């Protein structure tokens, strides 16, 4: 079904985010460095795929599996959230917000 396909794609993107985050941490710097949101979601060869990526990443944020925030330059960054124990999940759920972004083909290019 469409829902199952979406869930599988969200899981795949989470694994990519976690791997990318770990590789950056290991090879670039000792600190956990968040990843540029736009570098992560934009497919330079496909606007449609970019839109799909943003859609799937939104589930990671909604489900508390990834955190999206602004860096010191006010640009969005993304990082995976490690599974927590017990009550931390409830506090994360309360802190979640929603944001709407606009991205047209001109901006994408």
C-alpha positions as CSV (number, residue, x, y, z in Angstrom):
1,X,0.0,0.0,0.0
2,X,1.0,3.6,-0.3
3,X,1.3,4.0,3.5
4,X,3.6,1.0,3.7
5,X,5.8,2.4,0.9
6,X,6.0,5.8,2.6
7,X,7.0,4.1,5.9
8,X,9.7,2.1,4.2
9,X,11.0,5.2,2.5
10,X,11.0,7.2,5.8
11,X,13.0,4.3,7.4
12,X,15.5,4.4,4.5
13,X,16.0,8.1,4.8
14,X,16.5,7.8,8.5
15,X,19.2,5.3,8.0
16,X,20.9,7.6,5.4
17,X,20.7,10.5,7.9
18,X,22.1,8.4,10.7
19,X,25.0,7.1,8.5
20,X,25.7,10.6,7.1
21,X,25.7,12.1,10.5
22,X,28.0,9.4,11.9
23,X,30.4,9.7,8.9
24,X,30.6,13.5,9.3
25,X,31.2,13.0,13.0
26,X,34.0,10.5,12.4
27,X,35.7,12.1,9.5
28,X,35.1,15.8,9.8
29,X,35.1,16.7,13.4
30,X,34.8,15.1,16.9
31,X,31.6,17.0,17.6
32,X,28.3,15.9,16.3
33,X,27.8,18.3,13.5
34,X,24.3,18.8,12.2
35,X,23.8,18.5,8.4
36,X,22.5,21.2,6.2
37,X,18.8,20.5,5.7
38,X,18.9,21.6,2.0
39,X,22.1,19.6,1.3
40,X,20.3,16.6,2.7
41,X,17.0,16.9,0.9
42,X,17.8,18.5,-2.4
43,X,18.3,16.2,-5.4
44,X,20.1,18.4,-7.9
45,X,18.8,16.3,-10.8
46,X,15.1,16.1,-9.8
47,X,12.7,18.7,-8.4
48,X,10.1,16.0,-7.8
49,X,12.5,13.8,-5.9
50,X,13.5,16.9,-3.8
51,X,9.8,17.4,-2.9
52,X,9.5,13.7,-2.0
53,X,12.6,14.0,0.2
54,X,11.1,17.0,2.1
55,X,7.9,15.0,2.5
56,X,9.6,12.0,3.9
57,X,11.9,14.0,6.2
58,X,8.8,15.7,7.7
59,X,7.8,12.3,9.1
60,X,11.2,12.0,10.8
61,X,10.6,15.3,12.5
62,X,7.0,14.6,13.4
63,X,7.9,11.2,14.9
64,X,10.8,12.7,17.0
65,X,13.5,10.8,15.0
66,X,15.2,13.9,13.7
67,X,15.6,17.5,14.8
68,X,15.5,20.4,12.5
69,X,16.6,23.8,13.7
70,X,18.4,26.9,12.6
71,X,22.2,27.3,12.7
72,X,24.0,30.5,13.5
73,X,23.4,31.8,10.0
74,X,19.6,31.2,10.3
75,X,19.8,28.2,7.9
76,X,18.0,24.9,8.6
77,X,20.1,22.0,9.8
78,X,19.1,18.4,10.5
79,X,20.4,15.8,12.9
80,X,19.1,12.4,14.0
81,X,17.8,12.0,17.5
82,X,19.1,9.0,19.3
83,X,16.4,6.7,20.8
84,X,15.8,7.8,24.4
85,X,14.6,6.0,27.5
86,X,11.4,6.6,29.3
87,X,10.1,10.1,29.9
88,X,12.4,11.9,27.5
89,X,10.2,11.0,24.6
90,X,7.3,12.8,26.1
91,X,9.3,16.0,26.7
92,X,10.5,15.8,23.0
93,X,7.0,15.5,21.8
94,X,5.9,18.6,23.7
95,X,8.8,20.5,22.2
96,X,8.0,19.7,18.5
97,X,6.8,22.4,16.2
98,X,5.6,22.5,12.6
99,X,7.0,24.7,9.9
100,X,5.9,25.3,6.3
101,X,8.6,25.9,3.7
102,X,8.1,27.0,0.2
103,X,10.4,25.8,-2.5
104,X,9.6,26.3,-6.2
105,X,11.6,25.1,-9.2
106,X,13.4,28.4,-9.6
107,X,14.7,28.3,-6.0
108,X,15.5,24.6,-6.4
109,X,17.7,25.3,-9.5
